[in-house]
Amino acid sequence: MLNVMVLNIQPKWEKSLRWLMKEVEAQIENSMAMGWSKEKLLIVTNHPFEHEGATILLRDLNDFCPTGSKTFGAEILFKEGLITETTWLHDTDCWQTMLFDPPEFLDAGAVRYIGRFNGGSIFLKPSAVDIVIETADKIRETQSRKEEPCIRKVWGQHKDRITRLNSTWNVGSNKFERRRREAEKPIRVVHLHPDKKRMRRKFMPVIPGTNLKEIFMKHWPEAGWSTQTDFGGDGL
């Protein structure tokens, strides 16, 4: 399985560079601690950098849809023939909490919330190439600044090839209690900005183990992350 993230830095978004770089470095450290090899961890980016030997692929990326950068990154990998196995494509603020095998899914799989698929944590098979390219084309055609409306439209045309995954693969802060309650335990993926104290208070009890918490403590000490057992942390 491949672990793919996209880091898109454009001049008009450059104020987020420092924060995003810290996030991506923390992601690389967490992924390697979870056992991902350097060859299976791919960062598609237009911003040259190195960290822990992760595979960095420098490519041109879109300059109008920040959230759609993952779709364009996946399109590039498909067209270059680099996606030949199951791929986990996710946001840089979507964090793996534990070792896992991919879920069972058809050509593509993602979690739904608020009545739509969320693009933050997506699983793809090589057979999903046409779905990804159609989604990228739709984002370009509409010049949308968000990818979810285009995912909803394109994926709706291929609903017999899409699997709705349990929320354990993407527990985010919106509708948190419902997503936490419905998630298979332990929770495998959490979606949050770890620099915010309110996120620490909310997510500390649902993150199993200590590895991810230690990485958050290292990179965002001001947020108050801890490995104390009285916060829970059993993934429930």
N, C-alpha and C positions, 0 to 999 in steps of 0.2 A: 504494500500500500504506500502511496505517496502522501506526504503532508505538504500542502501548498498554501502559501500566503502571498499577498501582493502588497507592495509598498510603493505607492504612487505619490511622488513629490513634484508638484507644479509650482511655478513662481507665485501664483496667487494663493496657494495653500501653504506656502513655505513657513508661515508662522507656527505650523504644527510640527515642523521637522524634528525639533529637539524631543518633543513628547513622543512622537511616533517612533523615533529611533530607539528610545529607551524601551518602549513597548516591544518592538521587534527583537531587540537584544534579549529581553526577558523571555519572549516566546521561544527563541532559539535555545536558550539555556534550559527552559522547561521541557521542550521537545526532546532534547538530547538526554536529559535526565530520565525521560520516559522510554528511552531506548531507540529512538529514531536514529538511523545512520545518517551521515552527512550526505550520502547519495540520495536518500529518500526524502530529505527535508529541502524543499525548493522555495526560494524567495525570488519572485519575479518583481523587478524594480527598475526604475529609471534613475536611481540615486546610488552611485557606487559606494560600497562599504564592505567590510569584512567583519565577521564575528564567529569565533569558535569553529571556523572551517566549514560553516554551512554553505550549501550550494547557492550562489547568488547568480541569477540570470539577468543581465542588463538588457532591457528591451524598451522600445518606445511605448508609452501608455497614453490613454485618452486624457484630455485636459478639461472635460466639462462635467463628468459624472463621478464624483469621489467614491460613492458606494458601489458603483458599477465596475470599479477597477478590477475586482476579482473575476468578473465575467470576462472582461477583456484579457486578463492574464491567462485564464483557462483557455480562451479561444486561441491565444498565441501558442500555448503548449500543445493543444490538439493539432493545430496546423503544422507545427514543427515535428509532430510525431512523437512527442515526449510523454504523452499520457497513454500508456499501454497496460495499465493495471488500475485497480480501484484507487480512487483519489479522494482524500479529505481536503476540501477547499474551504477556507474559513477566514474570518476577519482577524485582524491583529489584536483585537480585544476579546477574542473567543478562545478560552483557555481549556486545555486538556487537564483533567484532575487526576487521572489514573491510567494505567495500562489498559488498552482495549483492542479488541478485534472489531472490524467494521460491522455495522448492523446488516441485516438482510434487507436488500432493496432491489428494485427493478433496474432501470437504466440510470435513474437519479433519485435521490432521497433527501428530504429536508423536513424540518419541524414547521408546523403551522401554528400561528398565534394571531389573535385579532382577525380571524377569518382569512388569513393569507399565508403563503409560504414565506418564511424569513430566509434571506440569502446569507445570513451570517455564518452558517455551518451547513455545508452541502456535501453530500457524498455522490461521486460520479463514477460510472463505468466508462470504458472506452466507447461503448455503444451510444453514449449520450452526446457524442460530438455534434450531431445536427441540432440538438436542443440548445447547446451552449452557443453555437454560431448563430442560430435564429434569435436567441435572446440578445446577443451582442448587436446584431443587425437592428433589432427593435429599439435598443437604447440609442444607437446612432441615428436611426430614422426619426425618433421623437425628440432627440436631444434632451432626454430626461435627465434630471439631476439625481434621481433615485432609481435604483434597479428593481425594487419590489414590484412596481406597477407593470414593468415589462416581463418580469418573471411570472407574475400572475397571468398575464395574457398568453404568453407563449406556452408556459407549462400547462395551462388549461386546455390547450389544443393537443397536448400529449399526455393527458391525465391517465391513460391506460399504461403509461410507462414510468409513472412517478409514484414513489412510495412516501406516504406520510409517516414520518418517524416519531417515536416517542420523544417527549420534551427533555429526556435525559441527555439528548445530544445537543441541546441549546437552551439552557435555563438562563434567561436574561432578567433584567430588572423590571421591565414592564409586565404587569400582571404576574408579579413574582410568586405570590403565594399559590396561585392556581397552577402555575407551571411547575413549581416545586412539588406540590401535592400530586400532580399527575405523572411526575417523572419516575421511571424505573430507578430503583436504588441499588447501589450508590450512584450518585449523579456523576456523569462522565465528562460533561462540558459545561462550563459556566461562561456567561457573556457579560463582562463588566469592565469598567474603567477602574483599575485598582488604586489610583491615586486619590479616590474620593472616600472619605471616612464613612459616609452613609452606605457605600457599597460594602465596606469591611463589616459593618454591623449587620448588614443583611445577609451576606454570603458566607461569613466565617463558619456558621454552623453546618452549612451544606457541602463544604469542600472536604472530601475525605483525605486522610493522611496529612503529612506536613510539608511535602516537597514544594507544592505550589505556594503555600503560605510563606515558606522560607524565601522563595524567589521574590514574592511581593514585599516581604520585609526588607530584603536587600535593596530593591530598586525604589520602593516608596516608603521609607521608614516613617515619614511624616504622617502617613495614613493610619498608623497604629496597628498594622497587622501583627498577629501573634500566633504561636502554636499552642497556646494554653488549652488544656483539655476542657476547661469550664465553658469554652465557647462552643463545645460540641465538636463538629468536624467529622461526623460519621457518614456524611453524604445523604442524610435523611431530610 
